[in-house]
């Protein structure tokens, strides 16, 4: 058994949904994880914002526009009248449920999460009806019956295992299973979600719970590329990646895979394959625990980074200086991406401005604070364990024309990171691509 996840663009229109049905139908008794149709979740967020502000007319108008998109999809999706009528009933039920929240006197995040869940619920309903129309015994595995988070907000793996397998066993004659990505229940039973990109996470959690043969993540690009195709011409998909390499790329900007997807598959040794819905025969990218020969695999960029330098000569070599600095970021729950230290200070980077004024104010107790905004982290990823000579030299040489604010090397065997200005990002990506990949295909 495999888990096949399809993102919003893969089910973004009647034609795309029919294409996905054609892909999964011959594949056998697998579990299909679906996102909401592209644009749906953003629109549901917009509806919730209107309801927070008690602008019921704005909410209703937006609901009507989104509903019309779905109603226009149905005639092109199904061949049989009874299928269209069944799907229409499901869609109408979801939108009438969403409209019911406009009548409430009080709208909270609890109601918002219920609304956000409707996108995935509608996708699964439409796909189930389509597969049944095509003669398959397709059964739904409602995510709200097995996907749950604990009181720490993390997925409750034991609960998922205990409740998912009985659902599958209930349908011994099923040809295929379909479930919702992204949505779940929290520890008190309320409808919640796994945050943005959560459909990848859903697929990985299901795969780990059932110990499947493979997890397939289907998008509209043929695997993880060796550079960002939006800024660099001639990028190529990377054939194979170690889980650690994929995690570095996902964290530092490769949008095709959500970072949270990596861990459940990695620890359970389940391969993840990234595939292209529009080019299903393409090899894509295989992610697993096998470590390839030393090599540089890919480059990624993380935007909206803030660099902070704390310099204090009076704290020269003082015991506790770093402890105080780190305690400040811990206090404001702000993670640090990069760090470099010297005898008189420390430079580091963060990616959130939420508590920046408070952090700066507190850090001024320990020294002079300098802040640089609009920075970018360029991550060069591959098997670059420090005894494998030459890789750091090649990357530094490639960026010889770019002013570099910080370099991080040695914290990971799979990543060398450079902090640069936003305006140098595109040039840096192209220089790295030219120097590192021009004459060597990504492995």
Beta strands, then each sheet from edge to edge (+ up, - down):
strand 1: 2-6
strand 2: 31-34
strand 3: 138-140
strand 4: 176-180
strand 5: 183-185
strand 6: 191-193
strand 7: 214-219
strand 8: 240-242
strand 9: 271-276
strand 10: 285-288
strand 11: 295-311
strand 12: 339-341
strand 13: 345-350
strand 14: 368-383
strand 15: 406-409
strand 16: 415-421
sheet 1: 3+ 4+ 2+ 1+ 7+ 9+ 10- 8-
sheet 2: 5+ 6-
sheet 3: 12+ 13- 11+ 14- 16+ 15-
end
